Amino acid sequence: MMMRNKWIMMIAVAVLVMVFMPLGSVQAAPEKVIKIKMVGTLPIGHHLTTALIKYKEYVEQKSNGRVVVELYPAQQLYNDKDLVTVLP
């Protein structure tokens, strides 16, 4: 009786290992890269524009490349008046 229980237990463990083995080998889908556009209206040498550049570098570093910041300083994308109308 003890020998039979031991064999049943070994077979049950082997079946469980075979059932759950494929789950460990499934590769995770690559994470989607998030793109953020930042607009600045001040000149390149302005201290707030420098802060935007530092913020861009900080976010990209801390996110390990999952977040990409596209920076448009010095009214490259919109001027002051147009920027207010395009914001949600």
N, C-alpha and C positions, 0 to 999 in steps of 0.2 A: 504494500500500500504506500509506503514512504517513497519507494523508488518511482512508483507511478506518479505521485504528486510532484516529485522533483522533475520528471520529464514533462509533465503538463506545464509546470512553471517555466521551464527552459523554452518550450515551444511558444508560450505566450509572450515571453520577453523577446524572442526572435521575431515574432510577428509584429510586435509593437515597434521594434527597431526598423524593420522593413517598411512599415507604414509611415513612420515619421522621418525616415532618412531623406526622401526627396524635399521635404520642407526646409531642411538646412542648406540645401544646395541652390535654392532659388535666389537669383540675383535681384537686388532691389533695382527698381527703375531709376534712371538718372534723374536727379532733381532738376526742376525747371529753373532756368535763370530768370531772375526778376530784373527788369530794366526800369530805372527811374530817371526822368528828365528833370534837371534843376536849372532854373533860369535866374540869371542875375542881371540887374540893370545898371550896376555901378561899374566904374572903370576897372581894368585889370589890376592896377596897383593899389586899389582901395583895400582897407583892412577887412571889410566885410566880404569882399570877393576872395581874399586870401583865406578867410574862415570857411567859405564854401568849398574851396579846393581841399583844405585840410579835412573837412567833413566828408567829402567824396572819398578821399583816401582811407579814412577811418572806417567808413561803412563797408567799402570793398574788402578791406583787410579783415575786419571782424566777421564778415559773412563768408569768408573763404571763397570768394568769387561767385557766390550764389546770387549776390546783388551787384548789378552793374549800374553805376551812376553816370549818366551823360550830362555833362555840365556845359551850359551855354552862358558864359559871363559877358558883361559889357554889351548888353542888348543885341546879342548875336541872333537870338531867336525872335524875341519880341521887344518892342520899346515899352516905356512906362504906360502909355495909354492903352496899347493893345493887350498888354499882359493882364490888366484888370478884366477885360472882356472875355478872355479865353479861359480864365480860371473857373472851375465848377462852383 
